[in-house]
Amino acid sequence: MSTATAGQRTKRKSQIGFVSSRSGDKSIKVTLDYKTPHPLYQKVVKRQTVLHVHDEKNEAKVGDKVEVMETRPISRLKRWRVVRVVEASVGLDIVAVTEKDVAEAVPTKTTKKPNQVAKA
């Protein structure tokens, strides 16, 4: 049984990591990188842990550095939630490409440029 009263909460774990994926509405994946020595060879090996995180406001983007906190189970995998965005990613916003954009950028056999002369 818990000894915490109604107005008091127990200490919860908090981690800082990078957003690696936006998998759905209000859901992100946060990657925590760390280094640990190999048990036999003692070489330092890079490892990572992936957390499924609840993002209530949909404010985190891929590449952002976020602080996450342990919470009650929200879904089958989500046990963490976003506390704050520590650092926003520096990069371009990703925009979906339409078929019209591709058709304008890539010449095909059916479309000819006006100054192109056929070789005989």
C-alpha positions as CSV (number, residue, x, y, z in Angstrom):
1,M,0.0,0.0,0.0
2,S,1.1,3.5,-0.7
3,T,1.9,5.9,2.2
4,A,1.3,9.0,0.0
5,T,-1.8,11.1,0.9
6,A,-4.2,12.6,-1.7
7,G,-2.3,15.9,-2.0
8,Q,1.2,14.3,-2.1
9,R,2.9,12.3,-4.9
10,T,5.7,9.9,-4.8
11,K,9.0,10.7,-6.6
12,R,8.7,9.7,-10.3
13,K,11.5,9.0,-12.7
14,S,12.4,11.6,-15.2
15,Q,14.6,11.2,-18.4
16,I,15.8,13.5,-21.2
17,G,16.0,12.1,-24.7
18,F,15.4,12.8,-28.4
19,V,12.2,12.3,-30.3
20,S,12.8,9.6,-32.9
21,S,9.3,9.1,-34.3
22,R,5.8,10.5,-34.3
23,S,3.8,7.3,-34.5
24,G,0.3,8.6,-34.2
25,D,-1.9,11.3,-32.6
26,K,-0.5,12.2,-29.2
27,S,2.1,9.5,-29.4
28,I,5.9,9.7,-29.9
29,K,8.9,7.6,-29.5
30,V,11.8,8.9,-27.4
31,T,15.3,7.4,-27.8
32,L,17.7,7.4,-24.8
33,D,21.3,6.8,-25.8
34,Y,23.9,5.6,-23.3
35,K,27.2,3.8,-23.3
36,T,28.1,0.7,-21.3
37,P,31.1,-1.6,-21.2
38,H,30.8,-5.0,-22.8
39,P,30.7,-7.6,-20.0
40,L,33.5,-9.8,-21.4
41,Y,35.7,-7.5,-23.6
42,Q,35.2,-4.2,-21.6
43,K,34.9,-2.2,-24.9
44,V,32.5,0.7,-24.5
45,V,29.4,-0.1,-26.5
46,K,26.7,2.4,-27.6
47,R,23.2,1.2,-26.6
48,Q,19.7,2.9,-26.7
49,T,16.4,2.5,-25.1
50,V,13.2,3.5,-26.9
51,L,10.3,4.8,-24.8
52,H,6.7,5.1,-26.0
53,V,5.6,8.5,-24.7
54,H,2.2,10.3,-24.5
55,D,2.3,13.8,-25.9
56,E,-1.0,15.5,-24.9
57,K,-0.5,18.7,-26.8
58,N,1.3,17.3,-29.9
59,E,4.0,19.8,-29.4
60,A,7.1,17.6,-29.9
61,K,8.6,17.1,-33.4
62,V,11.2,14.6,-34.7
63,G,14.6,15.6,-33.5
64,D,13.4,17.6,-30.4
65,K,15.1,17.1,-27.1
66,V,12.3,16.4,-24.5
67,E,12.0,15.7,-20.8
68,V,9.7,12.7,-20.1
69,M,8.3,11.5,-16.8
70,E,7.0,8.1,-15.6
71,T,3.2,7.9,-15.3
72,R,0.4,5.4,-15.0
73,P,-0.2,3.1,-17.9
74,I,-2.0,5.2,-20.6
75,S,-2.1,2.4,-23.3
76,R,-0.6,-1.0,-24.0
77,L,2.9,0.4,-24.4
78,K,2.8,4.1,-23.2
79,R,4.1,4.5,-19.6
80,W,5.7,7.9,-20.0
81,R,4.5,11.4,-20.8
82,V,6.1,14.6,-22.0
83,V,6.9,17.2,-19.3
84,R,8.5,19.8,-21.6
85,V,10.4,20.4,-24.8
86,V,13.9,21.2,-23.7
87,E,15.3,22.1,-27.1
88,A,13.6,22.3,-30.4
89,S,15.2,20.7,-33.4
90,V,17.0,22.8,-35.9
91,G,15.8,21.7,-39.4
92,L,13.2,22.0,-42.1
93,D,9.6,21.2,-41.6
94,I,8.7,18.1,-43.5
95,V,6.0,18.6,-46.1
96,A,4.2,15.9,-48.1
97,V,5.0,15.8,-51.8
98,T,2.1,15.6,-54.2
99,E,2.1,13.9,-57.6
100,K,1.9,17.3,-59.3
101,D,5.1,18.4,-57.6
102,V,6.9,15.3,-58.8
103,A,5.5,15.7,-62.4
104,E,6.9,19.2,-62.6
105,A,10.3,18.3,-61.2
106,V,11.0,15.1,-63.0
107,P,10.8,15.0,-66.9
108,T,9.2,11.9,-68.4
109,K,9.1,10.5,-71.9
110,T,5.7,12.0,-72.5
111,T,6.6,15.6,-71.5
112,K,9.1,17.4,-73.7
113,K,10.8,20.7,-73.0
114,P,10.0,23.4,-75.6
115,N,13.6,24.0,-76.7
116,Q,14.5,20.4,-77.1
117,V,15.3,19.3,-80.7
118,A,14.8,15.7,-81.8
119,K,18.0,13.9,-83.0
120,A,17.9,12.1,-86.3
